[in-house]
């Protein structure tokens, strides 16, 4: 009994530790996006967006200041406006007694607005949404038809073709990136939406996932449908797909996530800013604003936020679909 409790405690500790390791970078990104660039430049690396400010009583007014040099009795300061971004007066000598330090939590939500306006992220979002849903529609159609054929139809070489498809999942994208570029160049699809959509409407993992689900459906349902005069497409449309809604939903979620996170393919296949998708736009923004950490973290946060929200709402659906589909061969 004692050994079992120790074992569970170790397992839970490792799970919590690994969870924190994965979550901490994300939390740091979000909290950094809410800090001022001034605080980041001063070396603020904590999670809380704490702003350390120095104020000075100058000409009967409390003003924001930054110490340039300081000795035992006086300090040379620069006086800023309340935002801390622009000078009001430079190299002013004041007594140390007039200086006060304040520490407060301040959220700079304007970082998100500034980052969004700095480059056309609105266009990037629209392109990504359009490409994602076009790919999603294609994946659902092609994967359903292919999975039904591999699961329920008998033809020569069926298993060989299926395992050949599965083996293609082990081929990394850089291997076929250059041949694909030459092929798309020959047919005139470079720098078009077709290059971003058509090659991805067939997804091997989606075919595999749906095939596993279709194989679990009892044969009696198919026999009854055939007796009632239902065609193959009618069986797929009226029986198989309605039963498989949880797996179809999971397939849709994975398709959207894959399209949303796509970077290498659209980077190589398109060069026009009007066709630029979100991840490519974020990369260009990182190059242009490499010194503005707060804006970079803000752009990264609102780029990943839709996927995070989608996963939070769909996590139970994803888990249950894998359990119900099984891994039947």
C-alpha positions as CSV (number, residue, x, y, z in Angstrom):
1,X,0.0,0.0,0.0
2,X,2.8,2.4,0.9
3,X,4.7,1.6,-2.2
4,X,1.6,2.2,-4.3
5,X,1.1,5.6,-2.8
6,X,4.8,6.5,-3.4
7,X,4.5,5.4,-7.0
8,X,1.4,7.5,-7.6
9,X,3.0,10.5,-5.9
10,X,6.0,10.2,-8.2
11,X,3.8,9.9,-11.3
12,X,1.7,12.9,-10.3
13,X,4.9,14.9,-9.5
14,X,6.4,14.1,-12.9
15,X,3.1,15.0,-14.7
16,X,2.8,18.3,-12.9
17,X,6.5,19.1,-13.5
18,X,6.2,18.3,-17.3
19,X,3.0,20.3,-17.5
20,X,4.7,23.3,-16.0
21,X,7.7,23.0,-18.3
22,X,5.3,23.2,-21.3
23,X,3.0,25.9,-19.8
24,X,5.7,28.3,-18.4
25,X,7.0,29.5,-21.8
26,X,3.4,30.3,-22.9
27,X,2.7,32.2,-19.7
28,X,5.9,34.1,-20.1
29,X,4.9,35.1,-23.6
30,X,1.5,36.3,-22.5
31,X,2.8,38.3,-19.5
32,X,5.6,39.8,-21.6
33,X,3.1,41.0,-24.1
34,X,1.4,43.0,-21.3
35,X,4.6,44.8,-20.2
36,X,6.0,48.1,-21.4
37,X,9.0,48.0,-23.7
38,X,10.8,50.3,-21.2
39,X,10.5,47.7,-18.5
40,X,11.7,44.9,-20.8
41,X,14.7,47.0,-21.8
42,X,15.5,47.4,-18.1
43,X,15.8,43.7,-17.8
44,X,12.4,42.8,-16.4
45,X,12.1,39.0,-16.9
46,X,9.5,38.1,-14.3
47,X,5.9,36.9,-15.0
48,X,4.0,39.8,-13.5
49,X,3.9,43.0,-15.6
50,X,5.4,45.1,-12.7
51,X,6.4,48.6,-13.6
52,X,9.2,50.2,-11.5
53,X,8.8,54.0,-11.8
54,X,10.8,56.8,-10.4
55,X,9.0,60.1,-9.7
56,X,10.4,63.5,-8.8
57,X,8.9,66.6,-7.2
58,X,10.0,69.2,-9.7
59,X,8.6,72.8,-9.8
60,X,5.8,71.7,-7.5
61,X,4.7,68.9,-9.8
62,X,5.2,65.2,-9.5
63,X,6.8,64.0,-12.8
64,X,8.1,60.7,-14.1
65,X,11.9,60.5,-14.3
66,X,14.9,58.4,-15.1
67,X,18.2,58.7,-13.3
68,X,21.2,59.4,-15.5
69,X,23.9,59.8,-12.8
70,X,23.6,59.9,-9.0
71,X,25.9,60.9,-6.1
72,X,25.3,61.1,-2.4
73,X,23.2,64.3,-2.5
74,X,21.9,65.0,-6.0
75,X,20.9,63.2,-9.2
76,X,20.9,64.1,-12.8
77,X,17.6,62.9,-14.3
78,X,15.6,62.9,-17.5
79,X,12.0,63.9,-17.2
80,X,9.4,62.0,-19.2
81,X,5.7,62.2,-19.9
82,X,3.5,59.8,-18.0
83,X,3.8,57.1,-20.7
84,X,7.5,57.2,-20.3
85,X,8.1,57.3,-24.0
86,X,9.1,60.9,-24.7
87,X,11.3,63.5,-23.0
88,X,9.9,66.6,-21.4
89,X,13.2,67.8,-20.1
90,X,16.8,66.4,-20.1
91,X,19.7,66.4,-17.7
92,X,18.0,68.1,-14.8
93,X,19.8,68.2,-11.4
94,X,17.6,67.5,-8.4
95,X,18.2,66.5,-4.8
96,X,17.9,62.8,-4.0
97,X,15.3,63.6,-1.3
98,X,12.9,64.7,-4.1
99,X,13.0,61.2,-5.7
100,X,10.6,58.4,-4.9
101,X,10.3,54.9,-6.3
102,X,7.0,53.2,-7.0
103,X,6.3,49.7,-8.0
104,X,2.9,48.8,-9.5
105,X,1.3,46.3,-11.7
106,X,0.3,47.8,-15.1
107,X,-1.1,46.0,-18.1
108,X,-0.3,47.5,-21.4
109,X,-3.2,46.1,-23.6
110,X,-2.3,48.8,-26.2
111,X,0.6,46.5,-27.2
112,X,-1.9,44.3,-29.0
113,X,-3.5,47.1,-30.9
114,X,-0.1,48.6,-31.9
115,X,1.2,45.2,-33.1
116,X,-2.0,44.5,-35.1
117,X,-1.7,47.9,-36.8
118,X,2.0,47.7,-37.5
119,X,1.6,45.2,-40.3
120,X,-1.6,44.0,-42.1
121,X,-2.4,41.2,-39.7
122,X,-6.1,41.6,-40.6
123,X,-5.2,40.5,-44.2
124,X,-3.0,37.6,-42.8
125,X,-5.9,36.4,-40.6
126,X,-8.4,36.5,-43.5
127,X,-6.0,34.6,-45.8
128,X,-5.4,32.0,-43.1
129,X,-9.1,31.5,-42.4
130,X,-9.9,31.2,-46.1
131,X,-7.1,28.7,-46.7
132,X,-7.9,26.7,-43.5
133,X,-11.6,26.3,-44.4
134,X,-11.0,25.4,-48.1
135,X,-8.5,22.8,-47.0
136,X,-10.9,21.5,-44.3
137,X,-13.7,21.0,-46.9
138,X,-11.3,19.2,-49.2
139,X,-9.9,17.0,-46.4
140,X,-13.4,15.9,-45.2
141,X,-14.5,15.0,-48.8
142,X,-11.3,13.1,-49.9
143,X,-10.6,11.5,-46.5
144,X,-14.2,10.2,-46.2
145,X,-14.2,8.7,-49.7
146,X,-10.7,7.2,-49.4
147,X,-11.3,5.8,-45.9
148,X,-14.6,4.2,-46.9
149,X,-12.8,2.5,-49.8
150,X,-9.9,1.2,-47.7
151,X,-12.3,0.1,-44.9
152,X,-15.2,-1.4,-46.7
153,X,-14.4,-2.1,-50.3
154,X,-12.4,-5.0,-51.6
155,X,-10.0,-4.5,-54.5
156,X,-6.7,-5.7,-55.6
157,X,-3.7,-4.1,-53.8
158,X,-6.0,-2.4,-51.2
159,X,-3.8,-3.0,-48.2
160,X,-0.6,-2.4,-50.1
161,X,-1.8,1.0,-51.2
162,X,-3.0,1.9,-47.7
163,X,0.3,1.0,-46.1
164,X,2.1,2.9,-48.9
165,X,0.0,6.0,-47.9
166,X,0.8,5.4,-44.2
167,X,4.6,5.2,-45.0
168,X,4.4,8.6,-46.6
169,X,3.7,10.1,-43.2
170,X,7.3,9.4,-42.3
171,X,8.7,11.5,-45.1
172,X,9.6,15.0,-43.8
173,X,8.3,18.0,-45.7
174,X,11.8,19.4,-46.8
175,X,12.3,16.2,-48.8
176,X,9.4,16.9,-51.2
177,X,9.4,20.7,-50.9
178,X,11.7,21.4,-53.9
179,X,10.1,18.8,-56.3
180,X,6.7,20.3,-55.3
181,X,7.9,23.8,-56.1
182,X,9.1,22.8,-59.6
183,X,5.8,21.0,-60.2
184,X,3.7,23.9,-59.2
185,X,5.9,26.2,-61.3
186,X,5.2,24.1,-64.4
187,X,1.4,24.3,-63.9
188,X,1.5,28.0,-63.0
189,X,0.3,27.8,-59.4
190,X,3.2,29.5,-57.7
191,X,2.0,32.6,-55.8
192,X,-1.7,31.6,-56.0
193,X,-4.3,30.3,-53.5
194,X,-4.3,27.0,-55.4
195,X,-0.7,26.3,-54.2
196,X,-1.8,26.8,-50.6
197,X,-5.0,24.7,-50.9
198,X,-5.0,22.0,-53.5
199,X,-1.9,20.0,-52.4
200,X,-3.3,19.7,-48.9
201,X,-6.9,18.6,-49.5
202,X,-5.7,15.0,-49.2
203,X,-4.5,14.2,-45.7
204,X,-3.0,10.7,-44.9
205,X,-3.6,10.9,-41.1
206,X,-7.2,11.9,-41.6
207,X,-7.7,8.9,-44.0
208,X,-6.1,6.6,-41.4
209,X,-8.3,8.0,-38.5
210,X,-11.6,7.7,-40.5
211,X,-10.7,4.2,-41.8
212,X,-10.2,3.0,-38.2
213,X,-13.6,4.3,-37.3
214,X,-15.4,2.9,-40.4
215,X,-14.0,-0.6,-39.7
216,X,-15.7,-0.6,-36.3
217,X,-19.2,-0.1,-37.8
218,X,-21.1,-3.5,-37.7
219,X,-21.4,-5.3,-41.1
220,X,-25.1,-5.8,-40.4
221,X,-25.8,-2.1,-41.0
222,X,-24.2,-2.3,-44.5
223,X,-26.1,-5.5,-45.3
224,X,-29.4,-4.0,-44.3
225,X,-28.7,-0.9,-46.4
226,X,-27.8,-3.0,-49.4
227,X,-31.1,-5.0,-49.0
228,X,-33.0,-1.7,-48.9
229,X,-31.4,-0.7,-52.3
230,X,-28.9,1.8,-51.0
231,X,-25.9,2.6,-53.2
232,X,-22.3,2.7,-52.0
233,X,-22.4,6.5,-51.8
234,X,-25.8,6.4,-50.1
235,X,-24.4,4.0,-47.5
236,X,-21.6,6.4,-46.9
237,X,-23.8,9.5,-46.8
238,X,-26.8,8.2,-44.8
239,X,-25.2,5.6,-42.5
240,X,-21.4,5.9,-42.1
241,X,-20.9,9.6,-41.9
242,X,-23.8,10.3,-39.3
243,X,-22.4,7.5,-37.1
244,X,-18.9,9.0,-37.4
245,X,-19.6,12.6,-36.4
246,X,-17.1,12.6,-33.5
247,X,-14.3,11.4,-35.7
248,X,-15.2,13.9,-38.4
249,X,-15.1,16.7,-35.8
250,X,-11.7,15.6,-34.7
251,X,-10.5,15.4,-38.3
252,X,-11.8,18.9,-38.8
253,X,-9.9,20.2,-35.7
254,X,-6.6,18.7,-36.7
255,X,-7.0,20.0,-40.3
256,X,-7.6,23.6,-39.0
257,X,-4.7,23.4,-36.6
258,X,-2.4,22.1,-39.3
259,X,-3.4,24.8,-41.8
260,X,-3.2,27.5,-39.1
261,X,0.3,26.5,-38.1
262,X,1.6,26.0,-41.7
263,X,4.8,28.0,-42.3
264,X,7.4,26.4,-44.5
265,X,5.0,25.5,-47.4
266,X,3.4,29.0,-47.8
267,X,6.8,30.7,-47.2
268,X,8.3,28.9,-50.2
269,X,5.2,28.8,-52.5
270,X,4.1,32.4,-52.2
271,X,5.9,35.7,-52.1
272,X,3.1,38.2,-52.4
273,X,2.0,40.1,-49.3
274,X,-1.6,39.8,-50.4
275,X,-1.3,36.0,-50.1
276,X,0.7,35.9,-46.9
277,X,-0.7,33.7,-44.2
278,X,-0.5,34.3,-40.5
279,X,2.6,32.4,-39.5
280,X,4.6,33.8,-42.5
281,X,3.4,37.3,-41.6
282,X,4.5,36.8,-38.1
283,X,7.9,35.7,-39.2
284,X,8.3,38.9,-41.3
285,X,7.0,41.0,-38.4
286,X,9.7,39.4,-36.2
287,X,12.4,40.4,-38.6
288,X,11.1,44.0,-38.9
289,X,10.5,44.5,-35.1
290,X,13.2,42.3,-33.6
291,X,14.0,45.0,-30.9
292,X,10.4,45.4,-29.8
293,X,9.9,42.4,-27.6
294,X,6.5,43.5,-26.2
295,X,5.0,43.8,-29.7
296,X,6.5,40.5,-30.8
297,X,5.0,38.7,-27.8
298,X,1.7,40.5,-28.4
299,X,1.6,39.4,-32.0
300,X,2.5,35.8,-31.0
301,X,-0.3,35.8,-28.4
302,X,-3.1,36.9,-30.7
303,X,-1.8,34.5,-33.4
304,X,-2.1,31.5,-31.2
305,X,-5.2,32.5,-29.2
306,X,-7.8,31.1,-31.8
307,X,-6.1,27.7,-31.7
308,X,-6.0,27.7,-27.9
309,X,-9.7,28.6,-27.6
310,X,-10.5,25.9,-30.2
311,X,-8.5,23.3,-28.2
312,X,-10.1,24.2,-24.9
313,X,-13.6,23.8,-26.3
314,X,-12.7,20.6,-28.3
315,X,-10.3,18.7,-26.0
316,X,-13.0,16.3,-24.7
317,X,-14.1,15.7,-28.3
318,X,-10.6,14.9,-29.4
319,X,-9.9,12.5,-26.5
320,X,-13.3,10.6,-26.8
321,X,-12.9,10.2,-30.6
322,X,-9.6,8.4,-30.2
323,X,-11.1,6.2,-27.6
324,X,-14.2,5.3,-29.7
325,X,-12.3,4.9,-32.9
326,X,-9.8,2.4,-31.5
327,X,-6.8,1.1,-33.4
328,X,-8.4,-1.8,-35.1
329,X,-6.2,-3.1,-37.9
